[in-house]
Amino acid sequence: QPAMAPYCRWLVHTNGVSNAVALVFDGLETPALFTEGDPAALEAMIAGAELPARVYLTVRAEHVPVIYRRYDHHDRRHMWRMVLGGARGEGRVANAPLRRLTAADVSQVRALLAHGGPFAPDAFAEYQVTQGVFFGVEDGAGGLAAVGGTHIVDYTSGVAAIGNMYTRPDCRGRGYAGTVLAAIVDEVRANGATTIVLNVDQRNTGARRLYEQHGFTVHCPYIEGVATART
């Protein structure tokens, strides 16, 4: 997306046999480093590359030995990348006060995510609301009980990545997460998204079960988390 270009720096390597690409994205508080391709090509590419001293890694298992020679990955999280099948599943959807969120709701989203807890989202940014699709469930007291949205959505290429799914601890078990998820999927699909993905911590079996009930299946495992450059 053109709006994301100022935040992106691409590294590419090809030797005629194998290829690799890496993305350094500094549109978040901690820059993200994403890698793809042949490990040998990746190693040649990053050997002399200028990379941030602190990054949030998103790497496949085959890239781990290469990346770990450059970074100390002390916050290692084993994840599943999941993708929505041909039809949305029939997961639980609650009768909840749901509404589409706008820039005016960013402070409420931040306040909700501040409740924290295991697996709480940690990659939220205001532009995700203003440029994407976010829904929230009202708590009846002027705040939000649950939230979810897109990390990024690109209707030109038909891709949407869902994230920041969170329900306040005292409001769980009411079907709010399923309601929010279904609303996001319906909205992005109605606007042309055909590849809809999300990520979930492998330890978060409840979330994975929810996503499977709504038609998502595991595409691949990968590893993410904050890493710092080795001295």
Secondary structure as GFF3:
##gff-version 3
##sequence-region A 1 231
A	DSSP	three_ten_helix	2	7	.	.	.	ID=ss1
A	DSSP	beta_strand	8	14	.	.	.	ID=ss2
A	DSSP	beta_strand	19	25	.	.	.	ID=ss3
A	DSSP	beta_strand	32	37	.	.	.	ID=ss4
A	DSSP	alpha_helix	39	46	.	.	.	ID=ss5
A	DSSP	beta_strand	54	59	.	.	.	ID=ss6
A	DSSP	three_ten_helix	61	63	.	.	.	ID=ss7
A	DSSP	alpha_helix	64	68	.	.	.	ID=ss8
A	DSSP	beta_strand	71	72	.	.	.	ID=ss9
A	DSSP	beta_strand	77	84	.	.	.	ID=ss10
A	DSSP	beta_strand	98	100	.	.	.	ID=ss11
A	DSSP	three_ten_helix	103	105	.	.	.	ID=ss12
A	DSSP	alpha_helix	106	113	.	.	.	ID=ss13
A	DSSP	alpha_helix	126	131	.	.	.	ID=ss14
A	DSSP	beta_strand	134	138	.	.	.	ID=ss15
A	DSSP	beta_strand	144	154	.	.	.	ID=ss16
A	DSSP	beta_strand	159	167	.	.	.	ID=ss17
A	DSSP	three_ten_helix	169	171	.	.	.	ID=ss18
A	DSSP	alpha_helix	176	190	.	.	.	ID=ss19
A	DSSP	beta_strand	195	201	.	.	.	ID=ss20
A	DSSP	alpha_helix	205	213	.	.	.	ID=ss21
A	DSSP	beta_strand	216	229	.	.	.	ID=ss22
###
